[in-house]
Every structure is written in structure tokens, then in C-alpha cells.
Amino acid sequence: MRSRLTSAAAACGLMLALTGCDAGVPKHQTPLGFAIKREMDLKGMTPADPIVIRIFKEESKLEVWKRTKSGRYAELKSYDICRWSGELGPKQREGDKQAPEGFYHVTPALMNPNSSYHLSFNLGYPNAFDQAYGRTGAHLMVHGDCLSAGCYAMQDGQIEEIYALAREAFRGGQQSFQVQAYPFRMSPENLARHRGNPNAAFWANLKEGNDHFEVTGVAPRVGVCDRRYVFDASNPNLDPNAPCPELDVPEAIRTAVAAKQQRDAQAVKVAIARLDAGGGALPAQAGVQVAHTGDANAPAGGNPASAGAGTTLMSRIPAFRLPGLGGRQQPAPAASPVATSLTAQATGYTASVDAMPVEDPFAVFDMFVTIDARTLPKAVAGARGSYEDAAGTR
């Protein structure tokens, strides 16, 4: 009996040593696990390197990108968003339960270790672009607890790791990290499929920022003038409501982005022709409930500030069915496509970053030992108050 207890104690000690787990560590100080640190090492990153977060609503993905030794950013890890609410399209007003779309910057002051939803960070909505359109609302977050009425909700274990990645980047000297929130991946197929949406002009503006990021491999400098986003312009003191001056964008970036946009425009035409020839739209994202509330034949373009009136995604809850718990069965996710057009020559990596290195048994070990009861779906969603609470307690 004594030998069994000794063996059990030794096993527990090994688990703690390998995972860095400590029951006394506050959740906002949770250390990065072995698997994520090994992934950084494989990709030429360190915990102190800056991050960028990219969100894709329709695919329900949140990606953390990190600067590599080359100076360019590469995707570190992709997370399934547990829940988001509303339609594809930007947030317009307080109480509309829309999750924001656009370009936001998160400073250390916007990180909330005392959130009512485990951990959270404020996106900083409304930004200068949103304010130019008179949009209202506050305390729009990425947080845990898998509950959403206007925010991006993650599982608690996920937000702990994302929070830790941001914390270490701030400790490394990053002043703020950029959040790029998109309605969907800016692929020609998706742009063709959503071409009739009233938000098409706004999404085309977001795609400009996506193109700058993919071409340069770094987070673009974001400004606002003429009530639209502009990227990598060094002009000081741009007025969000005034016409844009001649923008001072480095010629190499301007040329490369223009070439990409020309290629993409041709690819969109091909995708539209394929859709028209097939007599229907491309299938909706697998596992997503879609309801069309707008006119699918509406002309492309429109006011970038118009409310989302096209595709509606209703109460996405990607939860696995467990004995004794309700909820629908979520199919196993397919391997995600590479989310950037950056070449392997530029990044040095060609494999999907979603794949866990099979030769690393400790990565699998680390994944399992960090699961706890907080990652289970909540039985009662109505127990929380409004997400847009004036107290900002999320």
C-alpha cells in the first residue's frame, strides 16, 4: 500500500513538473503549457514576441499569430470560437447583440483578470471608424464561459492560454496587439458567395487590411479617413470624417497589394461564373446554421455602415455531447485551410499549424492534463446578465 501511495505521489509530481500546473496560481497568471511553448520553438518564436489575433466569424475561428525570427508573422494556433451571436456584419448599436467586425487594438489596460466570464479582454469598440458612423455600445469582449450576446466567447481553457500569450507579449514590450475581426476568410469563393450582402462594400474595405497583412507579413498600420479604413499610410492626424489626403504608403507595399487585389478580383469573377453555372450558391460553412434574411440578389456595394442584413448565424454552440448533458452533437472539425497567401519561402513553414506534432508525446499529455470542469458547457445560459453591462465586469 505504501509503495502504491509513493508511486501515485511521484506521478502527481511528474505531472506538475511537466505542465507547470499550480493550484495556487491565479487564472490570469496561468503559465504557458509545454505544447504551446514547443510549437513556438518549432516556428522560431518566443513567448515575448508580439502577437496579432485574427477572428473569422463564419468559420468560428480565432487565430493567434506571432512574430518569428524573420520579422514576419506566422500562425501559432487556431482556436474554435465557442459562441458568437448575431449576423455576419458589423455591430451597429447598443443592445443589437452583434459581435464587432473591424480592426481593434488591445492595450494592457483592456485586459480584465477579474472578469465575470473567467478572463476577458476588451476589443476597444467603438473605434474611430465605428464612431464616424455613430455606432454605440461598450464592453465588447473576447472572454471565457462559452456564453455570448454580442461578444466572442471561448472555453475557459482557451481564454487562459490566449490571455497568457497576450500577457507574455506585453511583458516582452508590445504596447498593444491588433485584433482583426472578419466576417469570414477573405477568399475569392467567400467574396463571391456574399457579393449580394448589403455589407459587401464594408467587407471589401476589411479585405484591404487583410491583403496588407498577407503581403507584408506584419500587422498593418491602421488609420481612418473619409469614414473608411486605410492601411500602412504614414500620414499623421487623419480625420475619420474628412476626405482622405493623398496617402503616403510605401511604394513596395502599394504595388504588392495592388497585384494581389488584381489576382483576387479575377478569382472572384471565376468563382461567380462557377456559382452561376451551377445555378446556386456555394454551400454554407459546415456545422453552421444559416438563415438568409436579406435579398440575395441585392446589388453589391452599399454603405459600409449598413447593418448586416444577409447571412444570419444563430446560436452556434460547438459543444460535444456528454452523458447526462443536453446539446447537439458537434461533428469533428475538418482540417482548416491555410489562412494566408504568404509563401513557404517567406515563412519557412508549409504544414498546417492546427496539426499537433505526433512525435511529441508530451504535447498530447499537456492537452489532457489541462482539461477541467470549467471547459464544460454551462447548463443555464440565462443566469448571467446583459453582456453590455455598464459596470464592465466581464
Secondary structure, 3 states (H helix, E strand, C coil): CHHHHHHHHHHHHHHHHHHCCCCCCCHHHCCCCHHHHHHHHHCCCCCCCCEEEEEECCCCEEEEEEECCCCCEEEEEEEECCEECCECCCCCCCCCCCCCCEEEEECHHHEECCCCCCCEEECCCCCHHHHHCCCCCCCCEEECCCCCCCCEECCHHHHHHHHHHHHHHHHCCCCCEEEEEECCCCCHHHHHHCCCCCCHHHHHHHHHHHHHHHHHCCCCCEEEECCEEEECCCCCCCCCCCCCCCCCCCHHHHHHHHHHHHHHHHHHHHHHHHHHHHCCCCCCCCCCCEEECCCCCCCCCCCCCCCCCCEEECCCCCCCCCCCCCCCCCCCCCCCCCCCCCCHHHHCCCCCCCCCCCCCHHHHHHHHHCCCHHHCCCCCHHHCCCCCCCCCCC
